[in-house]
Every structure is written in structure tokens, then in C-alpha cells.
Amino acid sequence: MKNLVEVKNLEVKFNLPNKQFVHALNGINIEIKENETLGLIGESGSGKSTLGKTLLGLIPHSGSITVFENELDIKNKQLLRNVRKDIGVVFQEPFLSLNPRMKIKNILAEPLLIHNPGISKDEIYEKTKFSIESVFLNADYLEKYPSQLSGGEQQRVGIARSIINEPKLIILDEPTSSLDLSVRNETLKLLKTLQDELGLTYLFISHDIHTIKNISDRTAVMYLGSIMELGETKKVIESPVHPYTRALLSSVLSPNPKIKKPQIKLKGEIPKITLLPEGCLFSSRCPNPTNSCKNGDIERGLIKVSENHFGDKCCVNCI
């Protein structure tokens, strides 16, 4: 499979009034392959959503991002427009992402009008009808307002909007976190169906390990704006090589209330995002830190631990 997205040495810093910087992304190296689902998981504030926004060209960055064989340049507005036409986005809060004053047909038509200025009314109707029916809602919903829909239906409209321009890649930012369990499962099944039928590629951002396990082909684990572990989802979940991944997995409750799993509790303080440690980013919480981890005498990045499975160079040796 070819790579749709290639990210190399990606860094994002946000300026603060006191001349300090928030280190949001730190040396990200990752690729997204055609027709796969790459899951992105980590704590709140780990940089997951920032990475998604950066891939859309919304945030200034250093390093390189190649999307559909085009190197992203946020100063090149025409390039950004061309790239964004082939990227769909599904947001975390379905109701907040839909204009309450617009009918569903107008919400779905908006991206069509932006990227296809010469499109006819008949084409708009056919495409909006196709997209709404693709998410298993009938054409009557086109005349409704978002407030007339349930949370699950609103998210289906959000998904319909993301596919209406026939994109190559869809970025899903916590798309099921605000939905109840039954609706969440229906939404995941819908996303899988659409992926098979339309040949879509997903970047699926979530903090829920069960969701990532059910939908992702590969999974990347983020901590402090860096990738700590990356590999086939089954390997990352069943044979984690990074202590942070192991701690995340241990926090997941067992479906059987009679079975209690041992929980790994990380000690130590999370480093300030304005002042990252010189050594390993995880050294202050690592269960077995070495002097090299703390004094900065280490090389950051991922190392291969098995086929299609990579872990942080420093932390893999500390386990």
C-alpha cells in the first residue's frame, strides 16, 4: 500500500505572552497508508488533535508534511484548497459542528459549493441525497434542522458531510466520545462500511482503547507531543513495549466485574509543556529510568522491536 500522508520531524510550538513556548508536537515521524485506519491514542493534551489540525494546514509548523504527494505549505492557499478537497473531517461534538440555522441539505451542500463553484443545483441534490443515504438516513432528513435530530443522527450527518466531496482521507477527532454505547457501535460499523465501499483512509483520534481496538489497523500512542509506540493494533494492545502504553492499557476496566486487572500507576510529575526535559520525555514517570534517560544522553525516536511494531528508543531499553 502506498502512503497517502508522510510526516517527518514535525514540530509545532505555540507562542506565549511571556516569551515561552508550548511544545505541542515534538519530532513526529509517521505515515498513513492508503485504505488503512491509523488510530491515534493518548491522554488529553498529548497533541492528538493538534496533529490532525496540522495535517489540514491549519497550524504553522516545522518539518515536512507530504499529503497526496504534495508537500504542505500553509502559505500556498491554492495548494491548501486542493489538498483539503480530498480530506474530510468529523468532529467530536456533532451538534456543535452543525449550523443550527441551516437545514441539513444546506450543511451538506456547503463543501460542494466551496470546492466546486460551478456545480449545478441538480448535481448538488444528487450528491447530498447520495451522501445522506450512504449513512442510512433517508432523503427526508435533508429538510430537517440539526435540533430535530438525535445525537447519533447528527453525527451521521457529520459523516455524510465528510464524504460528500469523495475524499481520499478522513480525519476523525473523537467522533464517538459524546455518543452512548449502542450509538457508538452503530457509528463504528457505519465507518467500516463506508471505508470498504468508498475506499477511504482514516486517521482516527480517540482516548478510548476499546474503540481503537475495534476500528484501527495500526495504532500510534502519543505522549507530550511525541509518538511513544507505533505498530499493528493487535501487537500494540497485546504486546506493548512502552511503559506508558502498558499503563494506559492497565487503566481499562474488565468487562467482567469479577475480574480485577492489576493497574499500573505511573509516579512522578508530568513535565511542563513549556520546558521539556533534555533527555527522555518520559523519564520523570518511567518506572526504571537510567542516568542516560535523565541527563539527555539519549537519541529520541522509534526503534523496531518486531515486524510492524516500533517503540521509543530509550524506553524500550528500560523495560
C-alpha positions as CSV (number, residue, x, y, z in Angstrom):
1,M,0.0,0.0,0.0
2,K,1.3,3.4,-0.8
3,N,1.5,6.3,1.7
4,L,-1.2,9.0,1.4
5,V,0.5,11.0,4.2
6,E,4.1,11.2,5.3
7,V,5.2,13.3,8.3
8,K,8.9,13.9,9.0
9,N,10.4,15.7,12.0
10,L,7.2,17.6,12.6
11,E,7.3,20.2,15.4
12,V,4.6,22.7,16.5
13,K,5.2,25.4,19.0
14,F,2.7,28.0,20.3
15,N,4.0,31.4,21.5
16,L,3.0,32.6,25.0
17,P,3.0,36.2,26.1
18,N,6.0,35.7,28.5
19,K,8.2,34.7,25.5
20,Q,7.9,31.0,26.4
21,F,6.7,28.3,24.0
22,V,4.2,25.5,24.3
23,H,5.8,22.4,22.8
24,A,2.7,20.8,21.2
25,L,4.4,18.4,18.8
26,N,8.0,17.2,19.1
27,G,9.7,15.4,16.2
28,I,6.7,13.4,14.9
29,N,7.6,10.8,12.2
30,I,4.6,8.9,10.9
31,E,2.8,7.8,7.7
32,I,-0.8,7.0,6.9
33,K,-1.2,4.2,4.3
34,E,-3.9,4.1,1.6
35,N,-7.2,2.4,2.7
36,E,-6.0,1.8,6.3
37,T,-7.2,3.2,9.6
38,L,-4.5,4.7,11.8
39,G,-5.6,5.1,15.4
40,L,-4.1,7.9,17.5
41,I,-4.4,7.5,21.2
42,G,-3.1,9.2,24.4
43,E,-4.0,11.4,27.3
44,S,-5.8,14.7,26.9
45,G,-3.2,17.3,25.9
46,S,-0.8,14.8,24.3
47,G,-1.1,16.5,20.9
48,K,-3.6,14.2,19.1
49,S,-6.0,16.9,17.8
50,T,-3.1,19.3,17.1
51,L,-1.6,16.7,14.8
52,G,-4.9,16.4,13.0
53,K,-5.2,20.2,12.6
54,T,-1.6,20.4,11.4
55,L,-2.3,17.9,8.7
56,L,-5.1,20.2,7.4
57,G,-2.7,23.1,7.2
58,L,-4.3,25.0,10.0
59,I,-1.3,25.4,12.2
60,P,2.3,26.7,11.4
61,H,4.9,24.0,11.8
62,S,8.5,23.0,11.1
63,G,9.5,19.7,9.5
64,S,7.7,18.3,6.5
65,I,4.2,17.1,5.8
66,T,3.5,15.4,2.4
67,V,-0.2,14.8,1.6
68,F,-1.2,13.1,-1.6
69,E,2.4,13.6,-2.9
70,N,2.2,17.4,-2.2
71,E,4.4,18.9,0.4
72,L,2.1,21.1,2.6
73,D,2.9,24.8,2.6
74,I,0.4,26.9,4.6
75,K,1.4,30.0,2.7
76,N,0.2,28.4,-0.6
77,K,-3.5,28.9,-0.4
78,Q,-4.3,27.2,-3.7
79,L,-2.4,24.1,-2.7
80,L,-4.2,24.0,0.6
81,R,-7.6,24.3,-1.2
82,N,-6.6,21.4,-3.5
83,V,-5.4,19.2,-0.6
84,R,-8.4,20.0,1.6
85,K,-10.9,19.0,-1.1
86,D,-9.6,15.4,-0.7
87,I,-9.7,15.5,3.2
88,G,-12.9,15.1,5.2
89,V,-13.3,15.9,8.9
90,V,-15.6,14.5,11.5
91,F,-15.7,16.5,14.8
92,Q,-16.1,15.4,18.4
93,E,-19.3,17.2,19.2
94,P,-21.9,16.5,16.5
95,F,-24.4,19.3,17.4
96,L,-21.7,22.0,17.8
97,S,-20.2,21.2,14.4
98,L,-23.6,21.7,12.6
99,N,-25.0,25.2,12.0
100,P,-28.4,25.2,13.9
101,R,-29.8,27.8,11.4
102,M,-29.2,25.7,8.3
103,K,-31.1,22.8,7.0
104,I,-29.2,19.5,6.6
105,K,-29.3,19.9,2.8
106,N,-27.5,23.3,3.1
107,I,-25.0,21.9,5.6
108,L,-24.1,19.1,3.2
109,A,-24.1,21.4,0.1
110,E,-21.6,23.9,1.7
111,P,-18.4,21.9,1.0
112,L,-19.6,21.2,-2.5
113,L,-20.1,24.9,-3.2
114,I,-16.7,25.8,-1.8
115,H,-14.7,23.2,-3.8
116,N,-16.9,23.1,-6.9
117,P,-18.0,26.6,-7.7
118,G,-19.6,25.7,-11.0
119,I,-21.7,22.8,-9.7
120,S,-25.4,22.8,-10.8
121,K,-28.4,22.5,-8.4
122,D,-29.2,19.1,-9.8
123,E,-25.7,17.8,-9.0
124,I,-25.9,19.3,-5.5
125,Y,-29.2,17.5,-4.9
126,E,-27.9,14.2,-6.2
127,K,-24.7,14.3,-4.2
128,T,-26.5,15.4,-1.0
129,K,-29.1,12.7,-1.4
130,F,-26.4,10.1,-2.1
131,S,-24.3,11.2,1.0
132,I,-27.3,11.2,3.4
133,E,-28.5,7.8,2.2
134,S,-24.9,6.5,2.5
135,V,-25.1,7.0,6.2
136,F,-28.5,5.2,6.3
137,L,-30.7,8.2,6.7
138,N,-33.5,8.8,4.1
139,A,-33.7,11.9,1.9
140,D,-36.4,13.4,4.2
141,Y,-33.7,14.4,6.6
142,L,-32.4,16.9,4.1
143,E,-35.3,19.2,5.0
144,K,-34.7,19.0,8.8
145,Y,-32.6,21.2,11.1
146,P,-29.9,19.7,13.4
147,S,-32.0,20.3,16.5
148,Q,-34.6,17.9,15.1
149,L,-32.1,15.0,15.1
150,S,-30.8,12.8,17.8
151,G,-27.1,12.8,18.7
152,G,-26.4,9.7,16.6
153,E,-28.3,11.2,13.7
154,Q,-26.3,14.4,14.0
155,Q,-23.1,12.5,13.9
156,R,-24.3,10.6,10.8
157,V,-24.9,14.0,9.1
158,G,-21.3,15.0,10.1
159,I,-20.0,11.8,8.5
160,A,-22.2,12.4,5.4
161,R,-20.6,15.9,5.1
162,S,-17.1,14.5,5.4
163,I,-17.6,12.1,2.4
164,I,-19.6,14.4,0.1
165,N,-16.5,15.5,-1.9
166,E,-15.3,11.9,-2.3
167,P,-12.2,12.4,-0.2
168,K,-9.1,10.2,0.0
169,L,-8.6,10.8,3.7
170,I,-10.9,11.4,6.6
171,I,-9.7,12.8,10.0
172,L,-12.0,11.7,12.8
173,D,-11.4,13.6,16.0
174,E,-13.1,11.7,18.9
175,P,-16.1,11.1,16.7
176,T,-17.8,8.7,19.2
177,S,-16.8,10.1,22.6
178,S,-20.1,12.0,23.1
179,L,-22.3,9.1,22.0
180,D,-23.8,6.4,24.2
181,L,-22.6,2.8,23.8
182,S,-25.2,1.5,21.4
183,V,-25.0,4.5,19.1
184,R,-21.2,4.4,19.3
185,N,-21.1,0.8,18.0
186,E,-23.5,1.7,15.2
187,T,-21.3,4.6,14.2
188,L,-18.2,2.4,14.1
189,K,-20.0,-0.2,11.9
190,L,-21.1,2.6,9.6
191,L,-17.5,3.9,9.3
192,K,-16.2,0.5,8.4
193,T,-18.9,0.0,5.8
194,L,-18.1,3.3,4.2
195,Q,-14.4,2.6,4.2
196,D,-15.0,-0.7,2.4
197,E,-17.5,0.7,-0.1
198,L,-15.7,4.0,-0.9
199,G,-12.0,3.1,-0.4
200,L,-11.5,5.6,2.4
201,T,-8.4,6.1,4.6
202,Y,-9.0,7.2,8.3
203,L,-6.9,9.0,10.9
204,F,-9.0,8.0,14.0
205,I,-8.2,10.1,17.1
206,S,-9.5,8.7,20.4
207,H,-8.7,8.3,24.1
208,D,-10.8,5.1,24.2
209,I,-8.7,1.9,23.8
210,H,-11.8,-0.3,23.1
211,T,-12.8,2.0,20.2
212,I,-9.2,2.0,18.8
213,K,-9.0,-1.8,19.1
214,N,-12.3,-2.2,17.1
215,I,-11.5,0.0,14.2
216,S,-7.8,0.6,13.7
217,D,-5.3,-1.4,11.6
218,R,-2.3,0.4,13.2
219,T,-2.1,2.4,16.4
220,A,0.2,5.3,17.4
221,V,0.5,6.1,21.1
222,M,1.2,9.8,21.9
223,Y,2.7,11.4,25.0
224,L,3.8,15.0,25.3
225,G,3.5,15.6,21.6
226,S,5.7,12.6,20.6
227,I,5.0,9.1,19.4
228,M,6.0,6.6,22.1
229,E,4.8,3.4,20.3
230,L,3.6,2.5,16.8
231,G,2.5,-0.7,15.2
232,E,-0.2,-3.1,14.3
233,T,-3.1,-2.5,16.7
234,K,-3.1,-6.2,17.9
235,K,0.6,-6.0,18.7
236,V,0.4,-2.7,20.5
237,I,-2.5,-3.8,22.7
238,E,-1.5,-7.4,23.3
239,S,2.3,-6.9,23.5
240,P,3.0,-3.3,24.5
241,V,6.7,-2.3,24.7
242,H,6.4,1.1,26.2
243,P,5.6,1.6,29.9
244,Y,3.2,4.4,29.1
245,T,1.2,2.1,26.7
246,R,1.2,-0.5,29.4
247,A,-0.2,2.0,32.0
248,L,-2.9,3.1,29.6
249,L,-4.0,-0.5,28.9
250,S,-4.0,-1.3,32.6
251,S,-6.5,1.5,33.3
252,V,-9.1,-0.1,31.1
253,L,-11.8,-1.9,33.2
254,S,-12.5,-5.5,32.5
255,P,-16.0,-6.3,31.1
256,N,-16.3,-8.9,33.8
257,P,-16.8,-7.2,37.2
258,K,-15.4,-10.3,39.0
259,I,-12.1,-10.0,37.3
260,K,-9.8,-7.3,38.6
261,K,-6.7,-6.5,36.5
262,P,-3.6,-5.1,38.2
263,Q,-3.3,-1.4,37.5
264,I,0.0,0.2,36.7
265,K,0.1,3.6,38.4
266,L,2.7,6.0,37.0
267,K,4.5,8.0,39.6
268,G,6.3,11.3,39.2
269,E,5.3,14.6,37.6
270,I,4.4,15.3,34.0
271,P,7.0,17.7,32.6
272,K,5.9,21.3,31.8
273,I,4.9,21.7,28.2
274,T,6.8,25.0,28.2
275,L,10.0,23.3,29.5
276,L,10.5,19.8,28.2
277,P,13.3,17.6,29.7
278,E,16.6,17.4,27.9
279,G,16.6,13.6,28.0
280,C,13.7,11.2,27.6
281,L,10.3,12.8,27.6
282,F,9.0,10.0,29.8
283,S,11.9,10.0,32.3
284,S,10.1,11.7,35.2
285,R,7.4,9.0,35.1
286,C,9.4,6.0,34.0
287,P,9.4,3.0,36.4
288,N,13.1,2.2,35.6
289,P,14.8,5.4,34.4
290,T,18.6,5.3,33.8
291,N,21.1,8.1,34.2
292,S,21.2,8.4,30.4
293,C,17.4,9.0,30.4
294,K,17.7,11.9,32.8
295,N,20.8,13.7,31.6
296,G,19.9,13.9,27.9
297,D,22.5,11.4,26.7
298,I,19.9,9.6,24.5
299,E,18.6,9.7,21.0
300,R,14.8,10.3,20.6
301,G,12.8,8.4,18.1
302,L,11.4,5.0,17.4
303,I,13.2,1.7,17.1
304,K,11.9,-1.6,15.5
305,V,11.1,-4.2,18.1
306,S,9.3,-6.7,15.8
307,E,7.7,-6.8,12.4
308,N,5.4,-3.7,12.0
309,H,6.0,-2.8,15.7
310,F,8.1,0.2,16.9
311,G,8.8,1.7,20.3
312,D,10.7,4.7,21.7
313,K,14.5,4.1,21.5
314,C,15.1,5.0,25.1
315,C,12.1,3.5,26.9
316,V,12.2,0.1,25.2
317,N,15.5,-0.5,26.8
318,C,14.2,0.5,30.3
319,I,11.5,-2.2,30.5
